[in-house]
């Protein structure tokens, strides 16, 4: 079987590694991509070593023609432009899997919504999200993830085809909740890093509990099943995001508080903006997401903002 991976960053290169264990793989990167050049020259980067059988291309048409399985792993904010380019290719009979987490910053739209707006051709579309770090997977440490789609048959095919002893795939049945939960956990991850940065890491337990409840209420307001917030897409991903030294979002939050430069992609930054926008639109209070947004975008003092967050008025723990 053949698999195309669009994207050659940390997660894209890992997915190329994961699929190349049993399949033929082609990796696509944009013209001038340093990540693609490194892989093409060395068959490796700082995260993975790929077999020499893996192919590389900057031609989107060639990448799409290579396989009926199209795996996308790029920055969430770049999806719309890539999807528009994909629509110029023939996607007949293809299954597209979005292995990425985020919301479109300016519109608040979920990634499947963004993709469907740009790709007018009929195509099977799914998301594949959940916990796990490249460094752990490549060391042989297994984890569980979830696949979701608006088509249950698409979920069945992906899970049956790609589940393994390394990644056990579960079948999702709430695309709205799965996408929102996966995106929002990165914002909670930034908040956790901020707590680390000001030396109050013990508050991360409370952050986890209140964060999951906050996102559960929001998922319900968006039309999803609030229980999804307590599944693999969100709460199940907390350990990998709120505590791990590998988490870009947690590291960003800690570095931001300490005034240190941090260059890696932290999807939670634009997602916090999208969530605040949607929260206002839906009339849902999102205190943790709003705090992260205010610290980053409005330059509020982090210690004061976090102190205010945990000094909010007392209410029933599971109040609506």
FENTA-V984387 format. One record per residue. N is the residue number from 0. PSI is psi in whole degrees, 0 to 359 (none if undefined). D_FIRST is the distance of its C-alpha to the first C-alpha in Angstrom with 1 decimal. Layout:
BEGIN
<<N	PSI	D_FIRST> <N	PSI	D_FIRST>>
END
This chain:
BEGIN
<<0	154	0.0> <1	145	3.8> <2	133	6.9> <3	133	10.4> <4	118	13.4> <5	109	16.7> <6	138	19.4> <7	27	20.3> <8	204	23.0> <9	307	23.3> <10	324	20.8> <11	315	18.4> <12	326	18.3> <13	316	18.0> <14	324	14.9> <15	317	13.4> <16	314	14.6> <17	311	13.4> <18	332	9.7> <19	350	9.9> <20	332	11.2> <21	355	8.0> <22	164	5.2> <23	138	6.2> <24	139	8.7> <25	133	11.6> <26	131	14.7> <27	141	17.4> <28	158	21.1> <29	156	24.3> <30	129	26.4> <31	4	28.6> <32	120	26.5> <33	326	27.8> <34	317	24.8> <35	319	22.4> <36	319	24.9> <37	316	25.2> <38	317	21.5> <39	323	21.3> <40	322	24.5> <41	351	24.1> <42	26	20.4> <43	162	22.3> <44	196	24.6> <45	347	26.9> <46	320	24.3> <47	161	21.3> <48	124	20.5> <49	150	17.0> <50	155	15.7> <51	346	16.7> <52	341	13.2> <53	137	12.9> <54	159	14.1> <55	147	16.8> <56	154	18.4> <57	2	21.3> <58	114	20.5> <59	322	19.3> <60	314	18.7> <61	320	16.5> <62	317	14.5> <63	320	14.3> <64	339	13.4> <65	326	10.4> <66	159	8.2> <67	353	9.2> <68	114	9.1> <69	109	12.2> <70	126	13.7> <71	127	17.3> <72	89	19.6> <73	180	22.9> <74	137	26.5> <75	327	27.3> <76	350	30.1> <77	358	27.9> <78	319	25.6> <79	315	27.9> <80	322	28.1> <81	318	24.3> <82	322	23.8> <83	321	26.6> <84	322	24.8> <85	327	21.5> <86	344	23.6> <87	349	24.4> <88	162	20.8> <89	119	19.3> <90	15	17.4> <91	128	17.3> <92	7	14.6> <93	151	13.3> <94	124	13.4> <95	129	15.2> <96	118	15.8> <97	105	19.0> <98	69	19.0> <99	159	22.7> <100	132	26.2> <101	173	29.2> <102	149	31.3> <103	125	32.4> <104	312	35.6> <105	335	37.9> <106	340	36.9> <107	10	35.8> <108	146	32.8> <109	158	29.7> <110	326	26.5> <111	328	25.1> <112	316	28.5> <113	313	28.3> <114	313	24.9> <115	329	26.1> <116	327	29.3> <117	327	27.7> <118	107	24.7> <119	351	26.4> <120	149	23.4> <121	127	22.1> <122	142	18.9> <123	130	17.6> <124	136	18.8> <125	165	18.9> <126	150	20.2> <127	106	19.1> <128	176	22.2> <129	186	24.4> <130	162	25.9> <131	141	24.7> <132	148	25.2> <133	314	23.1> <134	325	25.8> <135	314	25.6> <136	314	21.9> <137	343	21.7> <138	2	24.7> <139	12	23.0> <140	117	24.9> <141	165	23.0> <142	177	23.6> <143	143	23.0> <144	173	21.8> <145	141	21.8> <146	135	19.7> <147	156	21.9> <148	165	22.0> <149	359	24.5> <150	107	22.3> <151	329	22.1> <152	326	19.3> <153	317	17.1> <154	312	18.1> <155	313	17.3> <156	317	13.7> <157	314	13.1> <158	315	15.2> <159	328	13.7> <160	322	10.1> <161	355	11.1> <162	145	14.5> <163	182	15.3> <164	341	18.6> <165	318	18.8> <166	109	18.4> <167	118	19.6> <168	132	18.8> <169	156	21.7> <170	115	21.9> <171	157	24.3> <172	29	26.7> <173	82	28.6> <174	319	26.9> <175	308	30.2> <176	321	31.1> <177	315	27.7> <178	315	27.7> <179	316	31.4> <180	317	31.4> <181	319	28.6> <182	315	30.4> <183	332	33.8> <184	335	33.1> <185	327	33.0> <186	317	36.5> <187	326	37.7> <188	320	36.2> <189	317	38.4> <190	320	41.4> <191	318	40.7> <192	323	40.7> <193	320	43.9> <194	319	45.5> <195	320	44.5> <196	330	46.0> <197	7	49.4> <198	26	49.4> <199	51	49.1> <200	337	45.8> <201	343	47.3> <202	356	47.0> <203	334	43.2> <204	313	43.5> <205	321	45.5> <206	318	43.1> <207	312	40.2> <208	312	42.2> <209	327	43.7> <210	315	40.5> <211	320	38.5> <212	320	41.4> <213	314	41.7> <214	329	38.1> <215	314	38.3> <216	320	41.3> <217	318	39.6> <218	317	36.5> <219	318	38.9> <220	332	40.7> <221	358	37.6> <222	8	36.8> <223	183	34.4> <224	117	34.9> <225	338	36.8> <226	339	35.4> <227	331	32.1> <228	338	34.1> <229	9	34.4> <230	197	30.7> <231	329	27.8> <232	332	27.6> <233	279	31.2> <234	323	33.4> <235	342	30.5> <236	0	29.7> <237	316	33.4> <238	320	33.5> <239	340	30.7> <240	322	32.5> <241	343	36.2> <242	337	36.7> <243	143	34.0> <244	348	34.9> <245	348	31.4> <246	119	31.8> <247	321	32.3> <248	316	34.3> <249	317	36.6> <250	322	37.2> <251	313	38.0> <252	316	40.5> <253	315	42.2> <254	322	42.4> <255	315	43.7> <256	322	46.5> <257	357	47.4> <258	24	47.5> <259	147	44.8> <260	137	42.4> <261	117	38.8> <262	339	36.2> <263	157	32.8> <264	128	31.4> <265	95	32.9> <266	339	31.5> <267	338	34.3> <268	299	36.9> <269	332	36.0> <270	325	34.9> <271	322	38.5> <272	316	39.9> <273	319	37.7> <274	320	38.7> <275	319	42.3> <276	312	42.2> <277	324	40.6> <278	318	42.9> <279	318	45.9> <280	321	44.5> <281	356	44.0> <282	35	47.2> <283	129	45.3> <284	128	46.7> <285	75	44.2> <286	320	46.5> <287	312	43.9> <288	320	41.8> <289	324	45.1> <290	314	46.3> <291	316	43.3> <292	314	43.6> <293	322	47.4> <294	317	47.1> <295	311	44.5> <296	329	45.5> <297	1	49.2> <298	34	49.9> <299	152	51.6> <300	123	52.7> <301	315	49.9> <302	319	52.3> <303	318	54.4> <304	318	51.5> <305	323	49.9> <306	317	53.3> <307	325	53.9> <308	317	50.5> <309	2	51.5> <310	18	55.1> <311	161	54.2> <312	146	56.5> <313	138	56.0> <314	170	54.4> <315	135	53.0> <316	323	49.6> <317	32	47.7> <318	146	49.8> <319	none	48.2>>
END
